[in-house]
Amino acid sequence: MNAPEFQRVALVTGGAVRVGRAICLGLAEAGYDVVVHHRSSVAEADELVARIRELGRRAALAAGDLREPDVAHSVVDVARSTFGRLDLLVNSAASFRAGPLLESDAADWDEVMALNVRAPHLLVRAAADLLGAVGGSVVNIVDLSAFQPWTLHPVHAVSKAALAHLTRVQARALAPHVRVNAVAPGAVLPPDDYDEEAVGALRRMAPLGRLGSPEDVVRAVLFLADAGYVTGQVLAVDGGRLLGPPGPSAPE
């Protein structure tokens, strides 16, 4: 097989830890050079960049708090100045704020919406010319709270529902030059403070009867990045959890 005439470049926000880290490594293993964005995970980001370079790919760091509007441009400018192109933007950075709905004040709403919804818009806006020049794409990371009323994480849930719809709006607005899709993971990496009982409950919610893994999300991102006739879609990677319960049992 002939070598490609160009080197694909990806930018992953929130890329230093958890699912974002897995996406960065998966993209590097698939042949992408990677811009790793982080806010404060300096050691983790440095380790990840070293690991990507060990895989034979180029890597760059972009640091900043995406709740600040100007940071989106500075993050994209790392890709622009370092690699001169951008083929894939993965909006993975997010707040997972918890708390009862009636205790969520204006500051809570503003902080979560700024990171989970406004930042993906500003990043796409800043990167649109780079993506459009190469027929690139965007993958937004939502989760099942975009479709379910998570009362323990109400502001987060609303923000992810907004991001799912922003995905569709972006897809329509940026077509035909840039495709925009989203991945909605289920239980692929439970929070660190979940005990075995909580993890078991998550496992039982999925019709497939097991947890997923960050690599399941990576495969979905890679599929959407290469699916040239797919745009405006939200792909659930949840073991069937969105199907809900099987319904009432048959009468005896």
C-alpha positions, -999 to 999 in steps of 0.1 A, spaced: 0 0 0 13 34 -9 19 59 19 -6 88 21 3 121 5 -5 139 37 -4 134 74 -38 136 92 -40 158 123 -65 156 152 -72 179 181 -88 164 212 -100 186 240 -98 172 275 -74 148 260 -50 142 289 -72 119 311 -99 92 310 -118 88 278 -101 117 262 -67 101 267 -79 68 251 -92 88 221 -58 105 217 -39 72 218 -64 55 195 -60 83 170 -22 81 172 -24 43 167 -46 49 136 -20 72 121 -30 107 133 -7 134 147 -24 147 177 -29 180 195 -37 172 231 -56 198 250 -58 200 287 -67 225 314 -46 216 344 -35 179 340 1 189 332 18 156 342 -8 135 325 -6 155 293 32 154 292 31 116 297 6 112 269 26 133 245 56 112 252 36 80 246 22 93 213 57 101 201 68 66 211 41 54 186 59 73 159 34 102 156 39 139 162 22 155 192 17 190 206 2 203 238 -25 230 240 -34 242 275 -62 265 286 -96 268 303 -122 265 276 -147 283 298 -128 314 288 -140 324 253 -106 334 238 -91 300 247 -108 282 218 -88 303 193 -55 298 211 -61 260 212 -69 258 175 -39 280 168 -16 253 182 -28 230 154 -25 258 129 10 268 138 24 234 145 9 212 117 -7 237 93 -38 216 90 -66 199 110 -86 169 98 -105 160 130 -117 180 160 -129 159 190 -148 179 216 -143 158 247 -137 183 275 -167 185 298 -179 192 333 -198 165 351 -212 187 378 -237 169 402 -263 184 425 -301 187 428 -318 208 402 -333 233 427 -299 239 442 -283 247 409 -278 285 407 -269 308 379 -232 303 384 -235 265 381 -255 269 349 -231 294 334 -200 273 342 -213 240 328 -229 255 297 -197 275 289 -176 244 288 -201 217 276 -219 237 249 -204 271 242 -168 259 239 -176 232 213 -192 260 192 -163 283 196 -138 256 188 -157 246 156 -160 283 147 -122 288 152 -113 256 133 -139 258 104 -114 271 78 -88 244 86 -114 216 86 -130 229 55 -98 231 36 -92 193 39 -128 181 41 -124 173 78 -149 165 105 -159 170 141 -169 145 167 -187 159 198 -187 136 229 -221 137 246 -235 109 268 -268 92 276 -279 122 297 -286 139 264 -316 115 261 -324 107 297 -334 130 326 -305 125 350 -318 142 381 -285 137 400 -267 157 372 -294 180 359 -273 208 345 -249 184 329 -278 165 313 -293 197 298 -259 207 285 -254 174 268 -288 175 252 -279 210 239 -246 196 225 -264 168 208 -287 193 190 -257 217 184 -242 187 166 -271 186 142 -271 224 137 -233 224 130 -237 195 106 -263 214 86 -245 247 87 -210 234 78 -221 210 50 -209 200 25 -173 209 35 -172 197 71 -191 167 86 -202 169 123 -213 139 143 -214 129 180 -207 98 202 -229 91 232 -210 67 255 -228 47 281 -209 31 311 -174 28 295 -154 42 324 -173 46 357 -163 74 381 -134 66 403 -155 68 434 -180 42 423 -180 11 445 -187 -25 432 -224 -22 439 -227 10 418 -206 -6 390 -228 -37 391 -260 -16 388 -245 0 357 -237 -34 343 -273 -46 348 -287 -16 330 -272 -26 297 -290 -53 277 -256 -67 267 -250 -73 304 -216 -57 307 -197 -25 309 -181 -10 278 -145 4 276 -129 36 264 -117 16 234 -154 12 223 -156 50 222 -124 52 202 -137 28 176 -169 49 173 -148 81 168 -126 64 142 -157 52 123 -173 86 122 -140 102 112 -139 80 82 -176 77 74 -177 102 45 -214 100 40 -225 104 76 -232 137 92 -255 151 119 -257 117 137 -254 108 174 -240 73 178 -248 57 211 -221 33 224 -240 20 254 -245 -17 252 -282 -11 243 -290 9 275 -311 34 256 -334 6 246 -348 8 282 -363 -21 301 -377 -51 282 -413 -44 291 -438 -63 311 -435 -101 315 -459 -123 297 -489 -134 318 -485 -168 334 
